[in-house]
Amino acid sequence: MNQQIIDALNGLIATELVAVNQYFMHAKLCEHWGFEKMAAHLREDSIDEMRDSMSLTRCSSPQAFERGSYLRVLHSWQHSP
């Protein structure tokens, strides 16, 4: 595959991951402010974006897939007080 195409695909994956983080951050803010329904909706959007952006067949490099898998684990981790 052409390196220029690989670089473009990696850029798209990076953009998707930024969206994941943004949805997750907004979900946490809404949760903190007491907007539980909005927080739940934004968490679901974050998960959907992650699923859309990271699948082995759509990923241009194994390293990017590994990073996405790691982010999924971090996303699902719940801190116990």
N, C-alpha and C positions, 0 to 999 in steps of 0.2 A: 504494500500500500504506500502511496505517496506520503512523504513526511509532512507536506503542507496539509493534507487531509487529516492526518493523525493529529497535528497541532490544532486544527480547527475543531475537531471532535473533542479533544481534551479541553479546549476553551468552553465548549458548550456544556460539558459535564461540570466544569467549575462553576458556570453560571447557575446550573440547576442546584448545585450544592449550596450556593449562596442563598437561593430561594428557600431551600430547606431550613437553613439556619435562621433566616429572617422570619419565616412562619413560626418556628419553634420559639424564638425570642419573643415575638408578639403574643404567643400563647401563654408564655410565662408571665408577661406583664399583665395580660387580662386576668389570669388566675390570681395574681397578687392584688389586683384592684377589685376582685370579687365578681368579675364577669365570667362565670363558670361556663355558660353556654357558648360564648364566643371563644373562650380558651379551648374548649373541646373541639370546636369547629376548626380552629387554627392548628391544633395538634394533628387532627385528621388530614388537613391540607399538607402539613409538613411530611407526614408519613406517605401520602400519595405522591408528593414530589420526589421523595427518596426512591420509592418504587419505580417511578417513571424514569428516573435518571440512572439508576444502577441495576442493570441486569447483565449477566455474563455475556449474552448474545449481542447486546448493544454497546458494550464497553470496548473502547479502542485499545486498552492496555490492561494487563493483569494488575499492575500497580494501582491504577485508578479504581478498579473493582475492589481491591483489598482496602483501599482508603474508605470507599463507600461502605463496605461491610463493617469496618471499624466504627464509622460514624453512626451506623444503624445500632450497633451495640451501645454506644454512648447515649444515643437518643432514647433507647428503651430502658436505660438504667435509672432506677428511682432511688434517690438518697433516703435512707431511713433515719429519722431523727433520734 
